[in-house]
Amino acid sequence: METRKSEGKLPSSLKNLDLNTNHESKNKIPVSAYLSSSLTGISALKPGPPPSLVSLCLGVVGRHLEEIIPCLSDISHIFPSDIKMSIAAIAKRRKLLDDDLIISLADTSWEILDVSGSDVSDSGLAKVSEMCKSLRAVDISRCNKITSMGVSELVQNCRSLETLRCGGCPSSESTARRSLSLFKPDLSNVEGESWEELDVTELGQSLRWLVWPRIDKDSLEMLSMECPRIVVNPKPSFLSYSLHEVPREALPDVALDEPFVKDIDPETWVVRGVVKIPTTTSLSLTSSSELSIAEKFRLAFAERDARLAPKRAKNARQQQRRAERDWMMSSDEAKSMAFASKANRSLRKK
């Protein structure tokens, strides 16, 4: 009886819910899950633990990163190194990462650096590698402003560099080819019967893994002959005890800075707003899915207006001539002026 009374007092929204959480039901969900979802404002139940307070704060910072960037160099020193890395990862995904930003966030304890697809140049990479000498893995793929000069500074400053990611765009592919000579070990002042017996410090080169997905045949042959220690595009190893176990940083399908943003809402780095299309040519190169409905209507109206503009001008000229002709036919003064003008022209011809 007590159970029935308590069930009768349930709100109408909870009448169809299963109070027994020990067994599964096709069309019912536990009351506790329903209440948890309602309190958090989530429309659909999401598996896994809720995000941490730090992740939520980083999400807010990421959404307003443009407003924080001007003063970031003055306040970044109070952030822990992992928070700086997370901000850099968000800035990279929001296409805001450049020399000034990465230099203001660089921390001496960093062991990885992911500037892929950013506006970081040689000077920014050189400065960061000078500050972060403990870098073990660096991703410079799809960086149009980084050349072999920046890679040279990176190799010289970071003697512990083991993994390098490059390529991905024509500029980065060219940089990788021009940097091959920097990866060769220095065998001029070493002693030993085989390079395998030499220590990394004696070789002067610590690079072990090179991720270059579109490496050309000549470059691959050169590396295999002159840099036998470097493994190009390594495959994951399923043997944990293997001497050549591939680290996570050397796997091409894994973003280097992914661990620092895995708990942050991806909506943080979604660029919102209407895509501005300056010309018809660029419109053909842009996917229609990137435009909002309002922008599609605006572009269609603009195209139609431009197409009908010559016809409207022609109609306006015809209306003006018709109005002038009607005025001349309806006014004696206009007729006399027209006849006088015609007579004047005939006199001039004589």
Buried (B, 14 or more C-beta within 10 A) or exposed (E): EEEEEEEEEEEEEEEEBBEEEEEEEEEEBBBEEBEEBEEEEEEEEEEEEEBEEBBBEBBEBBBEBEEBBEEBEEEBEEBEBBBBBBBBBBBBBBEBBBBBBBBBBBBEEBBBBBBBBBBBBBBBBBBBBBBBEBBBBBBBBBBBBBBBBBBBBBBBBBBEBBBBBBBBBEBBBEBBBBBBEBBBBEBEEBEEEEBEEBEBEBBBBBBBBBBBEEBEEEBBEBBEEBBEBBBBBBEEEEEEEEEEEBBEBBBBEEBBBEBBBEBBBEEBBEEEEEEEBEEEEEBEEEEEEEBEEEBEEBBEEEEEEEEEEEEEEEEEEEEEEEEEEEEEEEEEEBEEEBEEEEEEEEEEEE
